C-alpha cells in the first residue's frame, strides 16, 4: 500500500511538471531591423511542419509583438519578410528569451 501511495505521488509530480512545461506563455518578437515582417510561424524542434502565421498584421521595423503560445518552450521559428526573404531560428527557447530580428 505504501508503494502504491509513493507511485501515485510520483505520478502527480510528473504530471505537474508536464503541465507546467506545456502551460501557455508569452513569446515576444522584436523587429529591430528595417524590413517588414509578413509572417511568423513556429514548429516543435525538427517537426518539419510549420504552424499557421501568428501575425495579425505585418510587423514594421522598430516595433514588437507578442503571442501567447501553449506549446513547449523549445521551438523552431520561421520568419518571412515582405520581400520573401526567410530566416529560421532553430531550438529557440520561447519561454526564456525574446526573439530579436535584425534584417
Buried (B, 14 or more C-beta within 10 A) or exposed (E): EEEEEEEEEEEEEEEEEEEEEEEEBEBEBBBEBEBBBBBBBBBEEEEEEBBEEBBEEEBEBEEBBEBEBEBBBBBBBBBBBEEEEEBEBEEBEBBEEEBEBEB
